[in-house]
Amino acid sequence: MDKVKAGTKVQVLKEVTADGKKYVFIKLKYSKKQLDEGYTPYGWILKDRIKKVK
C-alpha cells in the first residue's frame, strides 16, 4: 500500500484480529487524478495507526 498523508479521509470497511493485533481494511478518499496515477484506494493497516477525528 502507498504511504498515506496525515489528514487523508478513510472509510473502515472491515476489522479483523490476527496475531493478537487488530487490523482494518480501509478505503481511501483519492481524487480521480491520484487514481489515474496508480494510487491504490484500498488496503489493510493496523488499527493503532489510524485515529478517529470528530
Long-range contacts (C-beta under 8 A, 24 or more apart in sequence): 1-40, 1-43, 1-44, 1-45, 2-39, 2-40, 4-28, 4-45, 10-50, 12-50, 13-42, 15-47, 21-46, 21-47, 21-48, 22-46, 22-47, 22-48, 23-47, 24-50, 26-50
